[in-house]
Amino acid sequence: MSSSSTKIFDEVAKLLSGAAGMAQGLREEIDGLIKSQLDRLVSDMELVKREEFEVVKEMASRARQENAELKERVAALEAELDKLKRR
């Protein structure tokens, strides 16, 4: 190969290398834009964090249990009141 064709190949290689670098930079920029849009979308949806959900779930479970216990106590007290009324 002649010196001029080697120079041409070198120039083409430089151009391709530069294009690949620009493509990588563009990809990173697009990834960043997509991430920021997704972050904004999730923020706008007002989603709760998993830890907060688990805390509220546990509170609801305890409230249901307490409600069941109170229903039993009320039923027992009503039964006792009925006994006293019959006397």
Secondary structure, 3 states (H helix, E strand, C coil): CCHHHHHHHHHHHHHHHHHHHHHHHHHHHHHHHHHHHHHHHHHHCCCCCHHHHHHHHHHHHHHHHHHHHHHHHHHHHHHHHHHHHHC
